[in-house]
Amino acid sequence: MGWSTIPKVITGVKALSKIKGGKSISDWKNKASLSKLKTAGDAAVQRIKETAKSLNKLNETLKKQKKILDK
């Protein structure tokens, strides 16, 4: 069995051609950008939650200070 007995199925492949059922480059780029946007949105929500928690702590501290000063 040598190379001469194997039938030649693939005669050539075009550069940057899309394989049947595969995604195009623009599809991959769209998916990547959507993923980045989701990640950025999640990070923003997390920062807002942390800021709210810090502001609540500050509010409690200020209330305690006001009680001390009013005495």
C-alpha positions as CSV (number, residue, x, y, z in Angstrom):
1,M,0.0,0.0,0.0
2,G,1.6,3.2,-1.1
3,W,0.5,6.7,-1.8
4,S,-0.5,5.8,-5.3
5,T,-3.4,3.5,-4.1
6,I,-5.0,6.2,-1.9
7,P,-7.7,8.1,-3.8
8,K,-7.3,11.8,-4.0
9,V,-10.4,13.2,-2.3
10,I,-9.3,16.8,-1.5
11,T,-7.8,18.4,-4.5
12,G,-7.4,21.9,-3.0
13,V,-8.6,24.2,-0.3
14,K,-9.2,27.9,-0.8
15,A,-7.5,30.2,1.7
16,L,-9.9,31.7,4.3
17,S,-12.8,29.7,2.9
18,K,-15.7,28.8,5.2
19,I,-16.2,25.1,5.8
20,K,-19.8,23.9,5.6
21,G,-21.5,24.4,8.9
22,G,-18.7,26.5,10.3
23,K,-18.9,30.1,11.4
24,S,-17.5,33.0,9.4
25,I,-15.0,35.4,10.9
26,S,-17.6,38.1,11.3
27,D,-19.7,35.6,13.3
28,W,-16.8,34.9,15.6
29,K,-16.0,38.6,16.1
30,N,-19.7,39.3,16.9
31,K,-19.7,36.6,19.4
32,A,-16.5,37.8,21.0
33,S,-17.7,41.4,21.2
34,L,-21.0,40.3,22.8
35,S,-19.1,38.3,25.4
36,K,-16.9,41.3,26.2
37,L,-20.0,43.5,26.6
38,K,-21.6,41.0,28.9
39,T,-18.4,40.8,31.0
40,A,-18.2,44.6,31.2
41,G,-21.9,44.8,32.2
42,D,-21.4,42.2,34.9
43,A,-18.3,44.1,36.2
44,A,-20.3,47.4,36.3
45,V,-23.1,45.8,38.2
46,Q,-20.6,44.4,40.7
47,R,-19.0,47.8,41.2
48,I,-22.4,49.4,41.8
49,K,-23.2,46.8,44.4
50,E,-19.9,47.5,46.2
51,T,-20.4,51.2,46.0
52,A,-23.9,50.9,47.5
53,K,-22.5,48.8,50.3
54,S,-19.8,51.4,51.1
55,L,-22.4,54.2,51.0
56,N,-24.6,52.3,53.4
57,K,-21.7,51.9,55.8
58,L,-20.8,55.6,55.5
59,N,-24.5,56.5,56.2
60,E,-24.5,54.4,59.4
61,T,-21.3,56.0,60.5
62,L,-22.6,59.5,59.9
63,K,-25.8,58.7,61.8
64,K,-23.7,57.5,64.8
65,Q,-21.5,60.7,64.7
66,K,-24.6,62.8,64.6
67,K,-26.0,61.1,67.7
68,I,-22.7,61.6,69.5
69,L,-22.7,65.3,68.5
70,D,-26.3,65.9,69.5
71,K,-25.7,64.7,73.1
